[in-house]
Amino acid sequence: MELSEALFTLVHAVRNNMKYEIKQLALDLSPMHFKSLKAISRIDNCTGQKLTELMGRDKAQINRLIKELVSQELINKIENKVDKRSQILALSEKGLEVMNTFKKVEKKVFNKMTHDIPAEQLKAFVETTEKLKNNL
């Protein structure tokens, strides 16, 4: 198997397993919603602009996404004391609960994927993927 095929099939398998597990949660959220919530939880003083840059999507699409997450009470907009033109995005209590559930799903999928692979091989894989990413 060539590298391109190996990477494509791995990403496809992970994506399909995550989609399946997310559907089982019976939450009306897309994988993009989960990815956004995860990003918001990880970015210090997350703003719409920072989220746009990280997600690699256009500003209008991210603004619609933020609006949906606010209307579903998954995130809050907080006044940005440093830059009055923007607002800080933070997970709400409900958003934190959803993220905790998502982390369990993620852990389930990755445990399933790596159950018979030694720790040394996983470490080498992570290091190799980091190098591949940095080369791009």
N, CA, C and O atoms as a GROMACS GRO file, in nm:
protein
  544
    1MET      N    1   0.086  -0.118   0.000
    1MET     CA    2   0.000   0.000   0.000
    1MET      C    3   0.090   0.124   0.000
    1MET      O    4   0.188   0.131   0.074
    2GLU      N    5   0.056   0.219  -0.083
    2GLU     CA    6   0.131   0.344  -0.091
    2GLU      C    7   0.092   0.437   0.024
    2GLU      O    8  -0.014   0.422   0.084
    3LEU      N    9   0.180   0.532   0.053
    3LEU     CA   10   0.156   0.628   0.161
    3LEU      C   11   0.024   0.702   0.142
    3LEU      O   12  -0.053   0.716   0.237
    4SER      N   13  -0.002   0.750   0.021
    4SER     CA   14  -0.124   0.827  -0.002
    4SER      C   15  -0.248   0.744   0.027
    4SER      O   16  -0.344   0.792   0.088
    5GLU      N   17  -0.247   0.619  -0.017
    5GLU     CA   18  -0.361   0.531   0.008
    5GLU      C   19  -0.373   0.498   0.156
    5GLU      O   20  -0.484   0.495   0.210
    6ALA      N   21  -0.260   0.474   0.222
    6ALA     CA   22  -0.262   0.442   0.365
    6ALA      C   23  -0.321   0.558   0.446
    6ALA      O   24  -0.406   0.538   0.533
    7LEU      N   25  -0.276   0.681   0.415
    7LEU     CA   26  -0.327   0.797   0.487
    7LEU      C   27  -0.475   0.820   0.458
    7LEU      O   28  -0.553   0.847   0.549
    8PHE      N   29  -0.512   0.809   0.332
    8PHE     CA   30  -0.652   0.831   0.294
    8PHE      C   31  -0.743   0.730   0.364
    8PHE      O   32  -0.846   0.768   0.420
    9THR      N   33  -0.707   0.603   0.361
    9THR     CA   34  -0.794   0.501   0.422
    9THR      C   35  -0.800   0.516   0.573
    9THR      O   36  -0.904   0.491   0.634
   10LEU      N   37  -0.688   0.555   0.636
   10LEU     CA   38  -0.689   0.577   0.780
   10LEU      C   39  -0.780   0.692   0.818
   10LEU      O   40  -0.865   0.679   0.907
   11VAL      N   41  -0.764   0.805   0.751
   11VAL     CA   42  -0.847   0.923   0.780
   11VAL      C   43  -0.994   0.890   0.755
   11VAL      O   44  -1.080   0.929   0.834
   12HIS      N   45  -1.023   0.820   0.647
   12HIS     CA   46  -1.160   0.783   0.613
   12HIS      C   47  -1.220   0.692   0.721
   12HIS      O   48  -1.334   0.711   0.763
   13ALA      N   49  -1.142   0.594   0.767
   13ALA     CA   50  -1.190   0.501   0.869
   13ALA      C   51  -1.215   0.574   1.002
   13ALA      O   52  -1.316   0.549   1.068
   14VAL      N   53  -1.124   0.662   1.039
   14VAL     CA   54  -1.142   0.738   1.164
   14VAL      C   55  -1.266   0.826   1.152
   14VAL      O   56  -1.349   0.829   1.244
   15ARG      N   57  -1.278   0.897   1.041
   15ARG     CA   58  -1.393   0.986   1.021
   15ARG      C   59  -1.525   0.909   1.027
   15ARG      O   60  -1.620   0.953   1.092
   16ASN      N   61  -1.531   0.795   0.960
   16ASN     CA   62  -1.654   0.716   0.960
   16ASN      C   63  -1.688   0.663   1.098
   16ASN      O   64  -1.804   0.666   1.139
   17ASN      N   65  -1.588   0.616   1.171
   17ASN     CA   66  -1.612   0.568   1.307
   17ASN      C   67  -1.658   0.681   1.398
   17ASN      O   68  -1.748   0.662   1.480
   18MET      N   69  -1.598   0.798   1.385
   18MET     CA   70  -1.639   0.913   1.467
   18MET      C   71  -1.782   0.955   1.433
   18MET      O   72  -1.862   0.982   1.522
   19LYS      N   73  -1.814   0.959   1.304
   19LYS     CA   74  -1.950   0.996   1.263
   19LYS      C   75  -2.052   0.898   1.320
   19LYS      O   76  -2.157   0.938   1.369
   20TYR      N   77  -2.020   0.769   1.313
   20TYR     CA   78  -2.110   0.667   1.365
   20TYR      C   79  -2.132   0.686   1.516
   20TYR      O   80  -2.245   0.685   1.563
   21GLU      N   81  -2.024   0.704   1.589
   21GLU     CA   82  -2.033   0.720   1.734
   21GLU      C   83  -2.106   0.849   1.771
   21GLU      O   84  -2.182   0.853   1.868
   22ILE      N   85  -2.084   0.955   1.695
   22ILE     CA   86  -2.154   1.082   1.719
   22ILE      C   87  -2.303   1.065   1.697
   22ILE      O   88  -2.384   1.118   1.773
   23LYS      N   89  -2.341   0.991   1.592
   23LYS     CA   90  -2.483   0.966   1.567
   23LYS      C   91  -2.548   0.893   1.683
   23LYS      O   92  -2.664   0.917   1.716
   24GLN      N   93  -2.473   0.804   1.746
   24GLN     CA   94  -2.526   0.726   1.858
   24GLN      C   95  -2.556   0.815   1.979
   24GLN      O   96  -2.634   0.776   2.066
   25LEU      N   97  -2.496   0.932   1.985
   25LEU     CA   98  -2.519   1.024   2.096
   25LEU      C   99  -2.657   1.088   2.090
   25LEU      O  100  -2.707   1.140   2.190
   26ALA      N  101  -2.719   1.085   1.974
   26ALA     CA  102  -2.851   1.144   1.953
   26ALA      C  103  -2.851   1.295   1.982
   26ALA      O  104  -2.950   1.351   2.029
   27LEU      N  105  -2.739   1.359   1.955
   27LEU     CA  106  -2.730   1.504   1.965
   27LEU      C  107  -2.741   1.560   1.823
   27LEU      O  108  -2.691   1.499   1.729
   28ASP      N  109  -2.806   1.671   1.810
   28ASP     CA  110  -2.823   1.731   1.678
   28ASP      C  111  -2.702   1.818   1.644
   28ASP      O  112  -2.715   1.939   1.622
   29LEU      N  113  -2.584   1.753   1.641
   29LEU     CA  114  -2.461   1.826   1.613
   29LEU      C  115  -2.383   1.752   1.506
   29LEU      O  116  -2.378   1.629   1.504
   30SER      N  117  -2.321   1.829   1.418
   30SER     CA  118  -2.239   1.770   1.313
   30SER      C  119  -2.096   1.754   1.363
   30SER      O  120  -2.058   1.811   1.465
   31PRO      N  121  -2.016   1.676   1.291
   31PRO     CA  122  -1.873   1.668   1.327
   31PRO      C  123  -1.806   1.807   1.330
   31PRO      O  124  -1.716   1.831   1.409
   32MET      N  125  -1.852   1.896   1.242
   32MET     CA  126  -1.797   2.032   1.240
   32MET      C  127  -1.826   2.105   1.372
   32MET      O  128  -1.742   2.180   1.421
   33HIS      N  129  -1.945   2.082   1.428
   33HIS     CA  130  -1.978   2.143   1.557
   33HIS      C  131  -1.882   2.092   1.665
   33HIS      O  132  -1.831   2.170   1.746
   34PHE      N  133  -1.860   1.961   1.664
   34PHE     CA  134  -1.770   1.904   1.764
   34PHE      C  135  -1.627   1.956   1.746
   34PHE      O  136  -1.559   1.988   1.844
   35LYS      N  137  -1.584   1.963   1.623
   35LYS     CA  138  -1.449   2.014   1.595
   35LYS      C  139  -1.437   2.158   1.644
   35LYS      O  140  -1.334   2.196   1.701
   36SER      N  141  -1.540   2.238   1.624
   36SER     CA  142  -1.540   2.377   1.667
   36SER      C  143  -1.539   2.388   1.819
   36SER      O  144  -1.465   2.468   1.876
   37LEU      N  145  -1.621   2.308   1.885
   37LEU     CA  146  -1.625   2.310   2.031
   37LEU      C  147  -1.489   2.271   2.089
   37LEU      O  148  -1.441   2.330   2.186
   38LYS      N  149  -1.428   2.171   2.027
   38LYS     CA  150  -1.296   2.127   2.073
   38LYS      C  151  -1.194   2.239   2.055
   38LYS      O  152  -1.113   2.265   2.144
   39ALA      N  153  -1.199   2.306   1.940
   39ALA     CA  154  -1.106   2.416   1.914
   39ALA      C  155  -1.127   2.530   2.013
   39ALA      O  156  -1.030   2.584   2.066
   40ILE      N  157  -1.252   2.566   2.037
   40ILE     CA  158  -1.283   2.674   2.130
   40ILE      C  159  -1.232   2.640   2.270
   40ILE      O  160  -1.182   2.727   2.342
   41SER      N  161  -1.244   2.514   2.307
   41SER     CA  162  -1.198   2.474   2.441
   41SER      C  163  -1.046   2.476   2.453
   41SER      O  164  -0.993   2.486   2.564
   42ARG      N  165  -0.976   2.467   2.342
   42ARG     CA  166  -0.829   2.460   2.345
   42ARG      C  167  -0.759   2.593   2.320
   42ARG      O  168  -0.644   2.611   2.361
   43ILE      N  169  -0.825   2.686   2.253
   43ILE     CA  170  -0.762   2.813   2.218
   43ILE      C  171  -0.782   2.913   2.332
   43ILE      O  172  -0.895   2.940   2.373
   44ASP      N  173  -0.672   2.966   2.383
   44ASP     CA  174  -0.681   3.070   2.487
   44ASP      C  175  -0.743   3.195   2.428
   44ASP      O  176  -0.704   3.240   2.320
   45ASN      N  177  -0.838   3.252   2.499
   45ASN     CA  178  -0.906   3.374   2.454
   45ASN      C  179  -0.951   3.360   2.309
   45ASN      O  180  -0.921   3.445   2.225
   46CYS      N  181  -1.023   3.254   2.281
   46CYS     CA  182  -1.067   3.224   2.145
   46CYS      C  183  -1.163   3.331   2.094
   46CYS      O  184  -1.258   3.370   2.161
   47THR      N  185  -1.134   3.378   1.974
   47THR     CA  186  -1.222   3.473   1.906
   47THR      C  187  -1.268   3.410   1.775
   47THR      O  188  -1.215   3.306   1.734
   48GLY      N  189  -1.364   3.471   1.711
   48GLY     CA  190  -1.408   3.423   1.581
   48GLY      C  191  -1.294   3.419   1.480
   48GLY      O  192  -1.285   3.327   1.400
   49GLN      N  193  -1.208   3.519   1.485
   49GLN     CA  194  -1.093   3.526   1.393
   49GLN      C  195  -0.997   3.411   1.417
   49GLN      O  196  -0.950   3.348   1.321
   50LYS      N  197  -0.966   3.382   1.542
   50LYS     CA  198  -0.876   3.271   1.574
   50LYS      C  199  -0.937   3.138   1.528
   50LYS      O  200  -0.867   3.051   1.477
   51LEU      N  201  -1.068   3.124   1.548
   51LEU     CA  202  -1.136   3.002   1.506
   51LEU      C  203  -1.135   2.988   1.354
   51LEU      O  204  -1.115   2.879   1.302
   52THR      N  205  -1.155   3.098   1.285
   52THR     CA  206  -1.151   3.100   1.139
   52THR      C  207  -1.014   3.053   1.089
   52THR      O  208  -1.006   2.971   0.998
   53GLU      N  209  -0.910   3.106   1.148
   53GLU     CA  210  -0.773   3.070   1.107
   53GLU      C  211  -0.744   2.923   1.134
   53GLU      O  212  -0.687   2.855   1.049
   54LEU      N  213  -0.782   2.875   1.251
   54LEU     CA  214  -0.755   2.736   1.287
   54LEU      C  215  -0.834   2.637   1.201
   54LEU      O  216  -0.781   2.534   1.160
   55MET      N  217  -0.959   2.669   1.175
   55MET     CA  218  -1.047   2.578   1.103
   55MET      C  219  -1.024   2.583   0.951
   55MET      O  220  -1.063   2.491   0.879
   56GLY      N  221  -0.962   2.690   0.904
   56GLY     CA  222  -0.937   2.702   0.761
   56GLY      C  223  -1.065   2.720   0.680
   56GLY      O  224  -1.073   2.676   0.565
   57ARG      N  225  -1.163   2.784   0.740
   57ARG     CA  226  -1.290   2.811   0.673
   57ARG      C  227  -1.305   2.962   0.654
   57ARG      O  228  -1.231   3.041   0.713
   58ASP      N  229  -1.403   3.000   0.571
   58ASP     CA  230  -1.422   3.144   0.552
   58ASP      C  231  -1.496   3.203   0.672
   58ASP      O  232  -1.567   3.134   0.745
   59LYS      N  233  -1.477   3.333   0.688
   59LYS     CA  234  -1.530   3.404   0.803
   59LYS      C  235  -1.682   3.394   0.815
   59LYS      O  236  -1.735   3.378   0.925
   60ALA      N  237  -1.751   3.403   0.703
   60ALA     CA  238  -1.898   3.395   0.705
   60ALA      C  239  -1.945   3.259   0.756
   60ALA      O  240  -2.040   3.250   0.834
   61GLN      N  241  -1.879   3.153   0.711
   61GLN     CA  242  -1.915   3.018   0.755
   61GLN      C  243  -1.892   3.002   0.906
   61GLN      O  244  -1.976   2.945   0.975
   62ILE      N  245  -1.782   3.053   0.955
   62ILE     CA  246  -1.752   3.044   1.099
   62ILE      C  247  -1.851   3.129   1.178
   62ILE      O  248  -1.894   3.089   1.286
   63ASN      N  249  -1.888   3.245   1.126
   63ASN     CA  250  -1.987   3.329   1.195
   63ASN      C  251  -2.122   3.258   1.206
   63ASN      O  252  -2.188   3.267   1.309
   64ARG      N  253  -2.163   3.188   1.100
   64ARG     CA  254  -2.289   3.111   1.105
   64ARG      C  255  -2.278   2.999   1.209
   64ARG      O  256  -2.371   2.974   1.285
   65LEU      N  257  -2.164   2.934   1.211
   65LEU     CA  258  -2.140   2.826   1.305
   65LEU      C  259  -2.145   2.878   1.449
   65LEU      O  260  -2.206   2.816   1.536
   66ILE      N  261  -2.080   2.990   1.474
   66ILE     CA  262  -2.082   3.051   1.607
   66ILE      C  263  -2.225   3.085   1.647
   66ILE      O  264  -2.265   3.060   1.761
   67LYS      N  265  -2.300   3.140   1.554
   67LYS     CA  266  -2.439   3.175   1.582
   67LYS      C  267  -2.520   3.052   1.622
   67LYS      O  268  -2.601   3.057   1.714
   68GLU      N  269  -2.498   2.940   1.551
   68GLU     CA  270  -2.567   2.815   1.584
   68GLU      C  271  -2.528   2.766   1.723
   68GLU      O  272  -2.614   2.726   1.802
   69LEU      N  273  -2.399   2.769   1.753
   69LEU     CA  274  -2.351   2.721   1.883
   69LEU      C  275  -2.404   2.808   1.997
   69LEU      O  276  -2.432   2.757   2.105
   70VAL      N  277  -2.416   2.938   1.974
   70VAL     CA  278  -2.473   3.027   2.074
   70VAL      C  279  -2.622   2.997   2.091
   70VAL      O  280  -2.670   2.990   2.204
   71SER      N  281  -2.694   2.980   1.981
   71SER     CA  282  -2.838   2.954   1.990
   71SER      C  283  -2.868   2.818   2.056
   71SER      O  284  -2.973   2.800   2.116
   72GLN      N  285  -2.775   2.724   2.043
   72GLN     CA  286  -2.792   2.594   2.109
   72GLN      C  287  -2.737   2.595   2.251
   72GLN      O  288  -2.735   2.493   2.320
   73GLU      N  289  -2.694   2.713   2.294
   73GLU     CA  290  -2.643   2.735   2.429
   73GLU      C  291  -2.521   2.648   2.460
   73GLU      O  292  -2.504   2.603   2.573
   74LEU      N  293  -2.437   2.626   2.359
   74LEU     CA  294  -2.316   2.548   2.377
   74LEU      C  295  -2.194   2.636   2.403
   74LEU      O  296  -2.097   2.592   2.463
   75ILE      N  297  -2.201   2.761   2.357
   75ILE     CA  298  -2.094   2.857   2.383
   75ILE      C  299  -2.153   2.990   2.427
   75ILE      O  300  -2.270   3.020   2.402
   76ASN      N  301  -2.069   3.067   2.492
   76ASN     CA  302  -2.105   3.203   2.532
   76ASN      C  303  -2.009   3.300   2.466
   76ASN      O  304  -1.892   3.267   2.443
   77LYS      N  305  -2.058   3.418   2.437
   77LYS     CA  306  -1.973   3.526   2.390
   77LYS      C  307  -1.948   3.618   2.508
   77LYS      O  308  -2.041   3.664   2.575
   78ILE      N  309  -1.820   3.644   2.532
   78ILE     CA  310  -1.781   3.727   2.645
   78ILE      C  311  -1.708   3.850   2.591
   78ILE      O  312  -1.631   3.841   2.495
   79GLU      N  313  -1.732   3.964   2.654
   79GLU     CA  314  -1.666   4.087   2.612
   79GLU      C  315  -1.514   4.070   2.616
   79GLU      O  316  -1.458   4.021   2.715
   80ASN      N  317  -1.449   4.110   2.508
   80ASN     CA  318  -1.303   4.106   2.502
   80ASN      C  319  -1.249   4.239   2.554
   80ASN      O  320  -1.263   4.342   2.489
   81LYS      N  321  -1.189   4.234   2.671
   81LYS     CA  322  -1.140   4.357   2.734
   81LYS      C  323  -1.017   4.414   2.663
   81LYS      O  324  -0.989   4.534   2.673
   82VAL      N  325  -0.945   4.329   2.590
   82VAL     CA  326  -0.825   4.373   2.518
   82VAL      C  327  -0.861   4.438   2.385
   82VAL      O  328  -0.803   4.539   2.346
   83ASP      N  329  -0.959   4.380   2.315
   83ASP     CA  330  -0.998   4.429   2.182
   83ASP      C  331  -1.151   4.438   2.179
   83ASP      O  332  -1.219   4.337   2.163
   84LYS      N  333  -1.202   4.557   2.193
   84LYS     CA  334  -1.348   4.578   2.200
   84LYS      C  335  -1.420   4.540   2.072
   84LYS      O  336  -1.543   4.528   2.071
   85ARG      N  337  -1.345   4.522   1.962
   85ARG     CA  338  -1.409   4.487   1.835
   85ARG      C  339  -1.445   4.339   1.826
   85ARG      O  340  -1.521   4.300   1.738
   86SER      N  341  -1.391   4.258   1.916
   86SER     CA  342  -1.417   4.114   1.910
   86SER      C  343  -1.471   4.065   2.044
   86SER      O  344  -1.470   4.136   2.144
   87GLN      N  345  -1.519   3.942   2.042
   87GLN     CA  346  -1.570   3.879   2.164
   87GLN      C  347  -1.496   3.747   2.185
   87GLN      O  348  -1.458   3.680   2.089
   88ILE      N  349  -1.478   3.711   2.311
   88ILE     CA  350  -1.416   3.585   2.346
   88ILE      C  351  -1.524   3.477   2.344
   88ILE      O  352  -1.634   3.496   2.395
   89LEU      N  353  -1.490   3.364   2.283
   89LEU     CA  354  -1.582   3.251   2.278
   89LEU      C  355  -1.541   3.151   2.386
   89LEU      O  356  -1.423   3.116   2.398
   90ALA      N  357  -1.637   3.106   2.464
   90ALA     CA  358  -1.609   3.009   2.570
   90ALA      C  359  -1.722   2.908   2.577
   90ALA      O  360  -1.838   2.940   2.550
   91LEU      N  361  -1.687   2.785   2.613
   91LEU     CA  362  -1.789   2.682   2.627
   91LEU      C  363  -1.880   2.716   2.744
   91LEU      O  364  -1.834   2.758   2.850
   92SER      N  365  -2.009   2.696   2.725
   92SER     CA  366  -2.105   2.711   2.834
   92SER      C  367  -2.103   2.582   2.917
   92SER      O  368  -2.030   2.489   2.885
   93GLU      N  369  -2.182   2.579   3.021
   93GLU     CA  370  -2.193   2.457   3.102
   93GLU      C  371  -2.240   2.340   3.016
   93GLU      O  372  -2.188   2.229   3.024
   94LYS      N  373  -2.340   2.368   2.933
   94LYS     CA  374  -2.391   2.264   2.841
   94LYS      C  375  -2.283   2.224   2.741
   94LYS      O  376  -2.270   2.106   2.708
   95GLY      N  377  -2.208   2.320   2.692
   95GLY     CA  378  -2.099   2.292   2.599
   95GLY      C  379  -1.991   2.205   2.662
   95GLY      O  380  -1.936   2.116   2.597
   96LEU      N  381  -1.961   2.232   2.789
   96LEU     CA  382  -1.863   2.150   2.861
   96LEU      C  383  -1.911   2.006   2.874
   96LEU      O  384  -1.833   1.912   2.860
   97GLU      N  385  -2.040   1.989   2.901
   97GLU     CA  386  -2.097   1.853   2.912
   97GLU      C  387  -2.088   1.780   2.778
   97GLU      O  388  -2.052   1.662   2.774
   98VAL      N  389  -2.119   1.851   2.670
   98VAL     CA  390  -2.111   1.791   2.536
   98VAL      C  391  -1.966   1.753   2.505
   98VAL      O  392  -1.940   1.646   2.450
   99MET      N  393  -1.873   1.841   2.541
   99MET     CA  394  -1.732   1.811   2.515
   99MET      C  395  -1.684   1.691   2.595
   99MET      O  396  -1.606   1.611   2.544
  100ASN      N  397  -1.728   1.678   2.718
  100ASN     CA  398  -1.691   1.561   2.798
  100ASN      C  399  -1.743   1.433   2.734
  100ASN      O  400  -1.674   1.331   2.732
  101THR      N  401  -1.865   1.438   2.683
  101THR     CA  402  -1.922   1.323   2.614
  101THR      C  403  -1.843   1.293   2.487
  101THR      O  404  -1.815   1.177   2.457
  102PHE      N  405  -1.809   1.398   2.413
  102PHE     CA  406  -1.732   1.381   2.290
  102PHE      C  407  -1.595   1.322   2.318
  102PHE      O  408  -1.547   1.237   2.242
  103LYS      N  409  -1.531   1.364   2.426
  103LYS     CA  410  -1.400   1.310   2.461
  103LYS      C  411  -1.408   1.160   2.488
  103LYS      O  412  -1.316   1.085   2.455
  104LYS      N  413  -1.519   1.117   2.547
  104LYS     CA  414  -1.539   0.973   2.571
  104LYS      C  415  -1.552   0.898   2.438
  104LYS      O  416  -1.497   0.790   2.422
  105VAL      N  417  -1.625   0.956   2.345
  105VAL     CA  418  -1.640   0.896   2.212
  105VAL      C  419  -1.506   0.889   2.142
  105VAL      O  420  -1.469   0.786   2.085
  106GLU      N  421  -1.433   0.998   2.147
  106GLU     CA  422  -1.301   1.003   2.086
  106GLU      C  423  -1.210   0.895   2.144
  106GLU      O  424  -1.141   0.823   2.072
  107LYS      N  425  -1.212   0.885   2.275
  107LYS     CA  426  -1.129   0.785   2.344
  107LYS      C  427  -1.170   0.644   2.302
  107LYS      O  428  -1.085   0.559   2.280
  108LYS      N  429  -1.298   0.621   2.291
  108LYS     CA  430  -1.349   0.489   2.249
  108LYS      C  431  -1.297   0.453   2.110
  108LYS      O  432  -1.248   0.343   2.087
  109VAL      N  433  -1.309   0.548   2.017
  109VAL     CA  434  -1.264   0.524   1.879
  109VAL      C  435  -1.113   0.500   1.874
  109VAL      O  436  -1.067   0.408   1.808
  110PHE      N  437  -1.037   0.584   1.945
  110PHE     CA  438  -0.891   0.570   1.939
  110PHE      C  439  -0.842   0.447   2.014
  110PHE      O  440  -0.742   0.386   1.975
  111ASN      N  441  -0.911   0.409   2.121
  111ASN     CA  442  -0.875   0.284   2.190
  111ASN      C  443  -0.902   0.164   2.099
  111ASN      O  444  -0.823   0.069   2.094
  112LYS      N  445  -1.013   0.169   2.028
  112LYS     CA  446  -1.046   0.062   1.933
  112LYS      C  447  -0.940   0.054   1.823
  112LYS      O  448  -0.897  -0.054   1.784
  113MET      N  449  -0.899   0.169   1.775
  113MET     CA  450  -0.804   0.176   1.665
  113MET      C  451  -0.664   0.129   1.708
  113MET      O  452  -0.593   0.069   1.627
  114THR      N  453  -0.626   0.154   1.831
  114THR     CA  454  -0.488   0.128   1.874
  114THR      C  455  -0.474   0.011   1.972
  114THR      O  456  -0.367  -0.007   2.031
  115HIS      N  457  -0.579  -0.068   1.990
  115HIS     CA  458  -0.581  -0.169   2.096
  115HIS      C  459  -0.466  -0.269   2.091
  115HIS      O  460  -0.423  -0.315   2.197
  116ASP      N  461  -0.415  -0.306   1.975
  116ASP     CA  462  -0.310  -0.407   1.967
  116ASP      C  463  -0.177  -0.352   1.914
  116ASP      O  464  -0.094  -0.425   1.861
  117ILE      N  465  -0.159  -0.221   1.931
  117ILE     CA  466  -0.036  -0.157   1.882
  117ILE      C  467   0.048  -0.115   2.002
  117ILE      O  468  -0.001  -0.043   2.089
  118PRO      N  469   0.173  -0.159   2.007
  118PRO     CA  470   0.261  -0.123   2.120
  118PRO      C  471   0.283   0.028   2.130
  118PRO      O  472   0.281   0.099   2.029
  119ALA      N  473   0.304   0.075   2.251
  119ALA     CA  474   0.322   0.217   2.279
  119ALA      C  475   0.437   0.277   2.197
  119ALA      O  476   0.428   0.392   2.152
  120GLU      N  477   0.545   0.200   2.178
  120GLU     CA  478   0.660   0.252   2.102
  120GLU      C  479   0.620   0.281   1.958
  120GLU      O  480   0.663   0.381   1.900
  121GLN      N  481   0.539   0.192   1.900
  121GLN     CA  482   0.495   0.214   1.762
  121GLN      C  483   0.404   0.336   1.752
  121GLN      O  484   0.413   0.412   1.656
  122LEU      N  485   0.317   0.353   1.849
  122LEU     CA  486   0.229   0.470   1.849
  122LEU      C  487   0.310   0.598   1.862
  122LEU      O  488   0.282   0.697   1.794
  123LYS      N  489   0.410   0.597   1.948
  123LYS     CA  490   0.496   0.714   1.965
  123LYS      C  491   0.568   0.746   1.834
  123LYS      O  492   0.576   0.862   1.793
  124ALA      N  493   0.620   0.644   1.769
  124ALA     CA  494   0.690   0.663   1.641
  124ALA      C  495   0.593   0.716   1.535
  124ALA      O  496   0.630   0.801   1.455
  125PHE      N  497   0.470   0.665   1.535
  125PHE     CA  498   0.369   0.710   1.439
  125PHE      C  499   0.339   0.859   1.459
  125PHE      O  500   0.333   0.936   1.363
  126VAL      N  501   0.320   0.898   1.585
  126VAL     CA  502   0.291   1.038   1.616
  126VAL      C  503   0.407   1.126   1.572
  126VAL      O  504   0.385   1.232   1.513
  127GLU      N  505   0.528   1.084   1.601
  127GLU     CA  506   0.646   1.162   1.561
  127GLU      C  507   0.656   1.173   1.409
  127GLU      O  508   0.689   1.279   1.356
  128THR      N  509   0.627   1.064   1.340
  128THR     CA  510   0.634   1.064   1.193
  128THR      C  511   0.527   1.155   1.135
  128THR      O  512   0.554   1.232   1.043
  129THR      N  513   0.405   1.146   1.186
  129THR     CA  514   0.298   1.233   1.133
  129THR      C  515   0.329   1.380   1.159
  129THR      O  516   0.297   1.466   1.077
  130GLU      N  517   0.391   1.409   1.272
  130GLU     CA  518   0.430   1.548   1.303
  130GLU      C  519   0.534   1.596   1.201
  130GLU      O  520   0.526   1.709   1.153
  131LYS      N  521   0.630   1.512   1.169
  131LYS     CA  522   0.731   1.548   1.069
  131LYS      C  523   0.668   1.568   0.931
  131LYS      O  524   0.701   1.663   0.860
  132LEU      N  525   0.577   1.478   0.894
  132LEU     CA  526   0.508   1.490   0.765
  132LEU      C  527   0.433   1.623   0.757
  132LEU      O  528   0.440   1.694   0.657
  133LYS      N  529   0.361   1.656   0.866
  133LYS     CA  530   0.286   1.782   0.870
  133LYS      C  531   0.381   1.901   0.858
  133LYS      O  532   0.356   1.993   0.781
  134ASN      N  533   0.490   1.899   0.935
  134ASN     CA  534   0.585   2.011   0.932
  134ASN      C  535   0.651   2.027   0.796
  134ASN      O  536   0.682   2.139   0.755
  135ASN      N  537   0.671   1.917   0.725
  135ASN     CA  538   0.730   1.925   0.590
  135ASN      C  539   0.637   1.997   0.493
  135ASN      O  540   0.683   2.054   0.394
  136LEU      N  541   0.508   1.993   0.519
  136LEU     CA  542   0.415   2.062   0.431
  136LEU      C  543   0.410   2.210   0.462
  136LEU      O  544   0.336   2.284   0.396
   0.00000   0.00000   0.00000
